[in-house]
């Protein structure tokens, strides 16, 4: 599948808030990203050169966003609304654009170097 959206499992919730959990086999430097409502990120794709971008693994931890994507191999195209907390996997050769509907916070499980080595624009 070109893009998969997975919930981030709820472990517990009480008057203080909620506790969610996830697993990853990735290590190293990750990106913590804050974006303002209305801002647009992405507008690119990855060829899968960098392991950190194959697939791209992003956790939306606060807010809501619109993810527009197009599989460059099959030409399948879709727009999905994401509501935190959710995890998004974007496969190689999938052009994608993220528009913040509200202020958002997300974590990319890759480094800046991963992105600079494997980011391409149409």
Secondary structure by P-SEA (a helix, b strand, c coil): ccbbbbccccccccccccccccccccccbbbbcccccccccccccccccccccccbbbbbcbbbbbbbbbcccccccbbbbbcccbbbbbcccccbbbbbcccbbbbbcccaaaaaaccccc
